[in-house]
Amino acid sequence: MMGMSLVYNILKELGQSTLNYKGVKTNLFGIPKFGKYGDRAISDSLSYLQSKCLITYDGEFYHINQKGR
């Protein structure tokens, strides 16, 4: 099962961030907030969020759905 803290952090950041850098939501300094997690963990968590219809991917960016807010 996915670490729920990572899922929560992804949803929180997608809901609050306003800056994009190469398709990744970042803080004001352009630094992704998921630095302590490996690429595989983030990818798996994003797939999980998509399967639950909490986020969508338009081929370039991830967007949080109303259900994920």
N, C-alpha and C positions, 0 to 999 in steps of 0.2 A: 504494500500500500504506500502511496505517496506520502511524504512528510507534509502534514497539513500546515505546518508553519511556512513552508515554501509556497504552497498553494495560496495561503492567506497573503503572503508578501507579494506574490505576483498580482493577485487581484487588487490589493491595496495600491501598488505602484501604478498599475494600469488605470485605476480610477483617479489617482491624484496627479500623476506626472503630466506635464504639458510639453516637454521637449522631446524631440526625436533625433537620434543620430544613427544613420544607416539602419533604420527600422527598429531600433531598440530604444525603449523609453529610458531616459536618463535623468539624473538630478541636474541642478543648475550648472554643474561643472562638467557635464557630459560623461559622467562615470556611472555605469550600470550599477544598480544596487544589489545585484545578485552575485557579487564577486566571490563569496565564500562557497558557492555551490558549483559543482562541475557542470560541463556542457550537457552531459547525458541526463543529469538530474533535472536541469531546466527544460530540456527537450521533452522528457517524459512527463513532467508536470504540465507543460503547455498542451501536450497531446491529451492528457487527462482532462484539462479544463475544456478543451474543444469537444471531447466526447460527452461531457456533461452540459454542453451548450452554454457555457459561461463566457466563452470568448470566441471570436471568429478571426480568421486569417484571410486577408484579401489578396494574398500573393506577395505583399510587400510589408504590411504592418499587421500587428495584432490589435484587436479592438475588444473592449469589454462590452458584453451585452447587458441589457437591462436586468436579466436574471442573475448576472454576476455581480451586480452592484450591491 
